[in-house]
Amino acid sequence: MARLNLLLLIAVLGSAMYLVHTQYLSRQLFTELHRIELEARRLELDRDRLQVEKRAQATPLRVEKLAKEQLKMRTTSPAITQYVRADGTVIPAVVAPAPATPPGRAAPSKGAH
């Protein structure tokens, strides 16, 4: 009977130690889960902030300003636009007609000054 009691005592102590170990691992996992959830919230807030910054940076006026100042770009006009056919030949630019003179006024002559 003493052997059976000793065997049962060892079994109870073993299961108690296993229970303590399982609870310890459970607490570790819960703490890690909490830490990861906090990190996920922080990353989501950062993503939202960056999305707002991205929208602010991509406004048409800002893009146009940067294109003019930093890239030295200019708006298109018929005078600087070139059209290219599919075979690679360039279509001549269309020259804008000279402004019409109002009725009753003569066009300035080229020779008189």
Number of C-alpha atoms within 10 A of each C-alpha: 6 7 8 9 10 11 12 12 12 12 12 12 12 12 12 12 12 12 12 12 12 12 12 12 12 12 12 12 12 12 12 12 12 12 12 12 12 12 12 12 12 12 12 12 12 12 12 12 11 12 12 11 11 11 9 11 12 11 10 10 10 12 12 15 13 13 14 13 11 8 10 9 12 11 8 8 8 11 10 10 12 12 12 11 8 7 6 8 9 11 11 10 12 11 8 8 6 6 6 7 10 8 7 6 7 8 10 9 7 6 5 5 5
